[in-house]
Amino acid sequence: MADKNEHRKDHDRLAEDRLMGLARRLYSQFVDGDVPSVNMPTRTKNNLEYSEKSDVWVYGDRESERSAKTVKGAFQLLKTSHVIDFLVKNHLASNRGSTLRELYYISENWGIGKFREQPESDRLIEDLEVITSLQREYFHMRPEEDGATMFGPIRIQEETKRGNRIIHCQEDVGESGYQIPFNVENIDFIDHDAKFIIAIETGGMYARLIENGFDEEYNAILVHLKGQPARSTRRLIKRMNEELGIPVVVFTDGDPWSYRIYASVAYGAIKTAHLSEFMATPAAKFVGVQPSDIVEYELSTDKLTDKDVDALRSELTDPRFDTDYWKEQIKLQLEIKKKAEQQAFAGKGLDFVTKTYLPNRLSDMGVI
């Protein structure tokens, strides 16, 4: 426990040093008569580069400038200074934390430095992550909600403010599973019997696999992604994959937005590419629903909307999907003009997905 506390203090000292370092640079520019400014990578898909070292997509060399040369830029740097002051004095110095939503309301006391809407304060926290090369958890910032869960043959120890808890994620939890905390660095892995991890987009399919005993039959850890996965979920998947050597597969709906969910798990999301090496699991494989599954199993479908078509075409130019497999699948989907949900397998019977589809698909992939 002492080592854990010291480790946390090291994180706090590092966060304070880098945040205050940014404040000092801005102040020095001001004192020297220079227009205060900050440079950071441009956060667009055109600035994504593949890292040979870590096998994930990260930001390239293109940069954008935040400068007090404009009124908008000056206000942005003012708000940055307010946030740094708040994080250092109220979070790091007092071992307290706030949600992203709370930060937005806290700024109401900052006069002309207050945020106009929450997305503005959310982006500023992301900017500080990029500039300091630290995750927001180092600043004691947390999301408004947790909610993602996992269920399977793994025993963990979670450090909480009320002491350490040892939890077996099958035997000691209800049918909804173990709720993943916002900071998964407070989790230690004790032991496990897992053969693989299956990350699942929808709650309905997650519940189906638990009800059908898929976790027991195949010694699988089931992780509910809850749509676009939270950072803590992606980080925990990466940790279990790298630290425990457990293979990872991702099971989503068969539409372009779900393919991006897989991409965020495996390669990193565009808006958080600065954290790809921390959160992405490049070894993760895509199970489905594939466009070819829609054809092979004659699944119930919906027609692609114009937005779906635009998204698929955009993915054909997205470097994260620049493989023969994805090009073939996306072009097939554009050809058949259909999409399908995970629950479409229920049309074949409630056991079809766990007795037929997943065993066949995972066997073909060499997972089981």
C-alpha positions in Angstrom: 0.0 0.0 0.0 2.9 2.3 0.8 4.4 1.7 -2.7 1.0 2.5 -4.2 0.7 5.8 -2.3 4.2 6.8 -3.3 3.5 5.9 -6.9 0.4 8.2 -6.8 2.4 11.0 -5.3 5.0 10.7 -8.0 2.2 11.1 -10.6 0.9 14.2 -8.7 4.4 15.7 -8.7 4.9 15.0 -12.4 1.5 16.5 -13.2 2.2 19.7 -11.2 5.6 20.1 -12.7 4.4 19.9 -16.3 1.3 22.1 -15.7 3.3 24.7 -13.9 6.0 24.5 -16.6 3.4 25.5 -19.2 2.2 28.4 -17.0 5.8 29.6 -16.5 6.4 29.5 -20.3 3.4 31.6 -21.0 4.4 34.0 -18.2 8.0 34.3 -19.5 6.7 35.1 -23.0 4.6 37.8 -21.6 7.4 39.3 -19.5 9.8 39.1 -22.5 7.4 41.1 -24.7 6.5 38.1 -26.9 2.9 37.3 -27.7 2.1 34.2 -25.6 1.4 31.1 -27.6 1.3 27.4 -27.5 1.9 24.9 -30.3 0.3 21.4 -30.4 -0.3 18.7 -33.0 -3.3 19.2 -35.3 -5.9 16.7 -34.3 -7.3 15.5 -37.6 -7.2 12.2 -39.5 -4.9 13.9 -42.0 -2.3 14.2 -39.3 -2.4 10.6 -38.2 0.8 8.5 -38.7 1.5 4.9 -38.1 4.0 4.3 -35.3 6.3 1.3 -36.2 7.4 1.3 -32.6 4.1 0.8 -30.9 1.9 -0.4 -33.8 -0.8 2.3 -33.2 -1.8 5.5 -35.0 -0.4 8.7 -33.4 -0.3 12.4 -34.4 2.2 13.5 -37.0 4.3 16.7 -37.3 1.5 19.1 -38.4 0.9 21.7 -35.7 -1.6 24.4 -34.9 -0.9 27.4 -32.8 -2.9 28.8 -29.9 -1.9 32.4 -29.7 -2.9 35.7 -28.0 -2.6 37.4 -31.3 -6.4 37.1 -31.7 -9.1 37.8 -29.2 -10.3 34.2 -29.4 -6.7 32.9 -28.8 -6.2 35.3 -25.9 -9.4 34.1 -24.1 -8.3 30.5 -24.7 -5.0 31.1 -23.0 -6.7 32.9 -20.2 -9.0 29.9 -19.6 -5.9 27.6 -19.8 -4.3 29.6 -17.0 -7.5 29.3 -14.9 -7.7 25.6 -15.4 -4.0 25.1 -14.5 -4.5 27.1 -11.3 -7.5 25.1 -10.4 -5.9 21.7 -11.1 -2.8 22.5 -9.1 -4.4 24.1 -6.1 -7.6 22.2 -5.8 -6.8 18.8 -7.2 -3.1 18.0 -6.8 -2.5 19.9 -3.6 -5.6 18.5 -1.8 -5.8 15.0 -3.4 -9.3 15.9 -4.7 -11.0 15.3 -8.0 -13.7 16.7 -10.3 -15.8 15.5 -13.2 -15.6 17.2 -16.6 -19.1 18.5 -16.0 -18.1 20.0 -12.6 -15.2 21.8 -14.2 -17.5 23.5 -16.6 -19.7 24.8 -13.7 -16.7 25.7 -11.6 -15.6 28.1 -14.3 -18.7 30.2 -13.6 -16.6 31.9 -10.9 -13.8 32.9 -13.4 -15.5 36.0 -14.8 -14.5 36.6 -18.4 -12.5 33.3 -18.3 -15.6 31.1 -17.9 -16.5 28.5 -20.5 -19.5 29.1 -22.8 -20.3 25.4 -23.0 -19.0 22.1 -21.7 -17.4 20.9 -25.0 -15.1 23.9 -24.7 -13.8 22.9 -21.3 -13.6 19.2 -22.4 -11.3 20.2 -25.3 -9.1 22.3 -23.1 -8.5 19.3 -20.8 -7.6 17.3 -24.0 -5.2 20.1 -25.0 -3.5 19.9 -21.7 -3.1 16.2 -22.2 -1.4 16.8 -25.5 0.9 19.5 -24.2 2.0 17.7 -21.1 2.0 14.2 -22.6 0.0 13.1 -19.5 -3.5 11.5 -19.2 -6.2 13.5 -17.5 -6.3 11.0 -14.7 -3.0 12.5 -13.6 -4.9 15.8 -13.1 -7.6 13.9 -11.1 -10.1 14.7 -13.8 -12.8 12.0 -14.3 -15.7 11.4 -16.6 -19.3 12.1 -15.5 -20.2 8.5 -15.7 -18.5 5.1 -15.6 -20.8 2.2 -16.3 -18.8 -0.1 -18.5 -18.6 -3.6 -17.1 -16.7 -6.9 -17.5 -17.6 -10.5 -16.6 -15.2 -13.4 -16.6 -12.6 -15.7 -15.0 -10.2 -13.1 -13.5 -9.5 -12.1 -9.9 -8.4 -8.5 -9.3 -7.5 -6.2 -6.4 -8.9 -2.7 -6.7 -7.5 0.1 -4.5 -10.3 2.4 -3.3 -10.6 5.3 -0.9 -12.1 2.9 1.5 -9.4 0.3 1.2 -8.4 -2.6 -1.0 -11.0 -4.9 -2.4 -10.3 -8.4 -3.9 -13.0 -9.3 -6.5 -13.5 -12.3 -8.7 -15.3 -11.0 -11.8 -17.6 -14.1 -12.1 -18.0 -15.3 -8.5 -18.2 -12.0 -6.6 -20.4 -9.9 -9.0 -24.0 -9.9 -10.1 -25.1 -10.7 -13.7 -24.3 -7.2 -14.8 -20.6 -7.8 -14.0 -17.8 -5.8 -12.4 -18.0 -2.1 -13.0 -14.8 -0.7 -14.4 -13.6 2.4 -12.5 -12.5 5.6 -14.2 -8.9 5.1 -13.1 -7.8 1.5 -13.9 -4.3 2.1 -12.7 -5.7 1.3 -9.2 -6.3 -2.3 -10.3 -3.8 -5.1 -9.8 -4.3 -8.5 -11.5 -4.1 -11.5 -9.1 -4.9 -14.5 -11.3 -7.1 -15.6 -14.2 -8.1 -18.6 -16.3 -9.0 -16.6 -19.4 -8.3 -17.8 -22.9 -9.3 -14.6 -24.6 -11.2 -11.3 -24.1 -14.2 -10.4 -26.2 -15.1 -6.7 -26.1 -18.8 -6.3 -27.0 -20.5 -3.2 -28.3 -24.1 -3.6 -27.1 -25.6 -4.4 -23.7 -28.1 -6.9 -25.2 -25.3 -9.0 -26.7 -23.2 -8.8 -23.5 -26.2 -10.0 -21.5 -26.9 -12.8 -24.1 -23.4 -14.2 -23.8 -23.6 -14.1 -20.0 -27.0 -15.8 -20.0 -25.8 -18.5 -22.4 -22.7 -19.2 -20.3 -20.3 -18.2 -23.0 -17.7 -17.0 -20.5 -17.7 -20.4 -18.7 -17.7 -22.6 -21.8 -14.8 -20.8 -23.4 -13.0 -19.2 -20.4 -13.7 -15.8 -21.9 -13.6 -12.4 -20.3 -16.6 -10.4 -21.6 -16.2 -6.6 -21.7 -19.2 -4.4 -22.4 -18.0 -1.4 -24.4 -21.2 0.5 -24.0 -21.0 1.9 -27.5 -17.9 4.1 -28.1 -15.7 2.8 -25.3 -14.6 5.0 -22.4 -10.8 5.6 -22.0 -10.8 3.5 -18.8 -12.3 0.5 -20.7 -9.7 0.8 -23.5 -6.9 1.1 -21.0 -8.1 -2.0 -19.0 -8.3 -4.0 -22.2 -4.8 -3.0 -23.2 -3.4 -3.8 -19.7 -5.0 -7.3 -19.7 -3.7 -7.9 -23.2 -0.1 -6.7 -22.6 0.4 -7.6 -18.9 -1.4 -10.9 -18.9 -0.9 -11.9 -22.6 -4.7 -12.5 -23.1 -5.8 -12.2 -26.8 -8.5 -9.6 -27.6 -11.3 -9.7 -30.1 -14.0 -7.1 -30.7 -17.6 -7.9 -31.5 -19.8 -5.0 -32.8 -22.8 -4.2 -35.0 -22.2 -4.3 -38.7 -22.2 -0.6 -39.6 -19.5 2.1 -40.2 -19.9 3.7 -36.7 -19.3 0.3 -35.1 -16.2 -0.2 -37.2 -14.9 3.0 -35.7 -15.5 1.5 -32.2 -13.2 -1.4 -33.2 -10.7 1.1 -34.5 -10.6 3.1 -31.3 -9.9 -0.2 -29.3 -7.2 -1.5 -31.7 -5.6 1.7 -33.2 -6.8 4.6 -31.2 -9.4 7.3 -31.8 -8.6 10.3 -33.9 -9.4 12.8 -31.2 -7.3 11.0 -28.6 -4.4 9.9 -30.8 -2.0 11.5 -28.3 -3.0 8.7 -26.0 -2.9 5.8 -28.5 0.2 4.2 -27.1 -1.4 4.3 -23.6 -4.9 3.0 -24.6 -4.9 1.2 -27.9 -4.5 -2.6 -28.3 -3.0 -3.2 -31.8 -3.3 -6.9 -31.3 -7.1 -6.7 -31.1 -8.9 -8.5 -33.9 -12.3 -7.8 -35.4 -14.9 -10.6 -35.1 -17.9 -9.0 -36.7 -20.7 -8.3 -37.6 -18.9 -8.3 -41.0 -20.7 -7.3 -44.2 -19.9 -10.8 -45.4 -21.8 -12.2 -42.4 -24.8 -10.3 -43.5 -24.7 -12.1 -46.8 -23.6 -15.5 -45.5 -26.2 -15.8 -42.7 -28.9 -13.8 -44.5 -29.3 -11.6 -41.4 -32.2 -9.2 -40.9 -30.9 -5.7 -42.1 -31.6 -2.1 -42.4 -30.8 0.0 -45.4 -27.7 2.2 -45.3 -28.5 5.9 -44.8 -26.8 8.6 -46.8 -24.7 9.3 -43.6 -23.8 5.6 -43.4 -22.6 5.7 -47.0 -20.6 8.9 -46.4 -19.0 7.3 -43.3 -18.0 4.1 -45.2 -16.5 6.1 -48.0 -14.6 8.2 -45.4 -13.3 5.0 -43.9 -11.8 4.0 -47.2 -9.5 7.0 -46.9 -8.9 6.5 -43.1 -5.4 5.1 -42.5 -6.7 2.9 -39.7 -8.7 0.9 -42.3 -6.0 0.8 -45.0 -5.9 -3.0 -45.3 -7.1 -5.4 -47.9 -9.5 -7.0 -45.4 -11.3 -3.7 -44.6 -11.3 -2.4 -48.1 -13.0 -5.7 -49.2 -15.6 -5.6 -46.4 -16.4 -1.9 -46.8 -16.8 -2.2 -50.6 -19.1 -5.2 -50.1 -21.2 -3.2 -47.7 -21.5 -0.3 -50.1 -22.5 -2.8 -52.8 -25.2 -4.6 -50.8 -26.3 -1.2 -49.2 -27.3 -2.9 -45.9 -26.3 -2.9 -42.2 -27.1 -5.3 -39.4 -27.2 -5.2 -35.6 -25.6 -7.9 -33.3 -29.1 -8.9 -32.2 -30.0 -9.9 -35.7 -28.5 -13.3 -34.9 -31.4 -13.9 -32.6 -33.5 -14.4 -35.7 -31.7 -17.7 -36.0 -32.5 -18.7 -32.4 -31.3 -17.4 -28.9 -28.4 -19.9 -28.9 -27.2 -19.3 -32.5 -24.7 -16.6 -31.7 -23.0 -18.6 -28.9 -23.4 -22.1 -30.3 -22.7 -21.5 -34.0 -21.6 -18.0 -35.1 -19.0 -17.1 -32.5 -17.4 -20.6 -32.2 -17.1 -20.8 -36.0 -15.8 -17.3 -36.4 -13.3 -17.5 -33.5 -12.1 -20.9 -34.7 -11.5 -19.5 -38.2 -9.5 -16.7 -36.6 -7.4 -19.1 -34.6 -8.7 -17.8 -31.2 -10.3 -21.0 -30.0 
